[in-house]
Every structure is written in C-alpha cells, then in structure tokens.
C-alpha cells in the first residue's frame, strides 16, 4: 500500500508549480507581454484612414530654411536657376566684364523690365545670381551699392563648393551644393572690394577659385 504522505507531497509539488505558472503569467500580463488575448492589456486602435486612403502617419516637421536649412531656397528648381542666372549675366554685364544689377540698358523692352526681379520700388532686395563651378564663380566680379539689400541666389554647377564673402573682419560662409539653390540676403554697409573664395576643396585649382564684390 502506497504511503499517503508521498501522494500528498507530490500533489502539493504539482499545485505549487501551477500557482507559480499563474503568477509568472500575471507578471507577463502586467507588462503587456502575455501571449494570449486575455493578457489584460488593451489593443491599440488602428488609425482611421485619412483623405488620401492612408493611415494618418504624422507628418515630419519641415526643416527651417527650406531644403536642408542654411538658407536653401524651397521655390527655385535648378533649371530655373540656370535660366535666371544666364539672363542675369546677359542683361547686366558691363563693358569691363563685371556685372552690375543696378544698371539697365534703354534698349531692353518693357517685358524684359518686368522680368528683371531686381528693381522693386517697394524696397525688396535686389536679386543677384552666383554660380560656382570648377574653378570659378559666375559672375566673377559683381558691382553693388552700399546700403542696398541683395538677395544672393547661389548654386554649385558640378560638385560641392563653398563661398566665403569677406565682410571686414568677419565673413559669411555659405556651402553650395549641386542642384540646390541657396539664398542669403546681404547688405554691404561700406564701399570697398570684398573677396569671395571657395571654402570646400574642389580640385587642383581650388586655391585660385575667387571672385570679387565691388561696392560703391
């Protein structure tokens, strides 16, 4: 005849295992990790479809300053920049090869005058276009007026370049990338010559990549 104490001990051991398993499952449920649907945590409701049939993913905030910041322009495509740059050079090139956006020839038509965004009696900045390429700036000499605000629209034409515009003891350093139009509004307060040079190594003639801004 088996010893009843042995049966009681075995039953108690099995019961203890059962209670231990229930306790462990309760701990899983408390942390939302229970594998069965009665784990005790609420299911997250699926997001309702938006007007475009998607599921309402939150939009990432736009970066300050347009494409990537640092004054990047959000509204001008590379093709448009090339067109405006070429027109800017053609319209404002002087006899000495410099470019002066404040000077217009009388032979231009009224339509051309309207196309020139640089002349606005309302006090808007004058548009200036500057393209960086191996190993020069176009235009390489700009003639501007002291006290006038200028909206520099700039872009690299081949690889990444830089443009450091010397402003007395300080300088304005701008990184120029291919196919990305960057805008900076600058007002030269004093007459003089201001050097523009590349700050990103772009090849063997990098050190010779310079331009000038002549302010009167």
Phi, psi and omega in degrees: 000130183290151179288120180299333179294325178295319178295317180296320179295318180294319179295320178296322179296316179295318178298321179297320177298319180298313179297324178295320179295319178297319179296319179296319179296323177298322178294319176301315182298322180298328180265007178073023184249011181295134183283346182254159186293344179266033181287347175098359179251150182276139176286139178286130182293140178290139180295144179288144178299143178272188185295340182260010179085002179274194183237045166060036176295136182294137179284137176288139180296141179292144179287145178296140175085016174088228183285092169085004181075194182055037174079014180295139182273131182272351190248356186242123177280158179303321180296319178295320178300314180301318180296312181293322178298312181296321178294319179301314179295314182298320186284325192246008179288132180265174183298330181274003179093349178284167180240126182234105184289352180272351183254126177237141179276144182292343184282350180286146181284169178296326179297321178293324178297319180292329180291332182284105183284353188283340185252105182225116182292347181281002176091013177292152177299149177278131181284133177231134181248131181224121180247133178258135179205161179296123346237065186202170172248148177231113001283161179268346175225121176249137176248115185234173181251141176291140178086351179265134177281136180235133175264101179282119173252120192226151178200148172274142184263345183226291179236178180292132176231179174229162175221110175256117180257114182289125179236076183071233181281347180247184178206155175255116183254125184232132177267128184246123182247153177297138175064018176232115182274126181247138180242138174219130176263122185230137174240119177273119186272341183231143174296154178148183177253130182243126183278140172241125179218158184281135181251002179241125182300126186230010178140187187297328181263021181305316184295338181268001183278097184220158173217177180223146170244114181260115185250127181242000000 
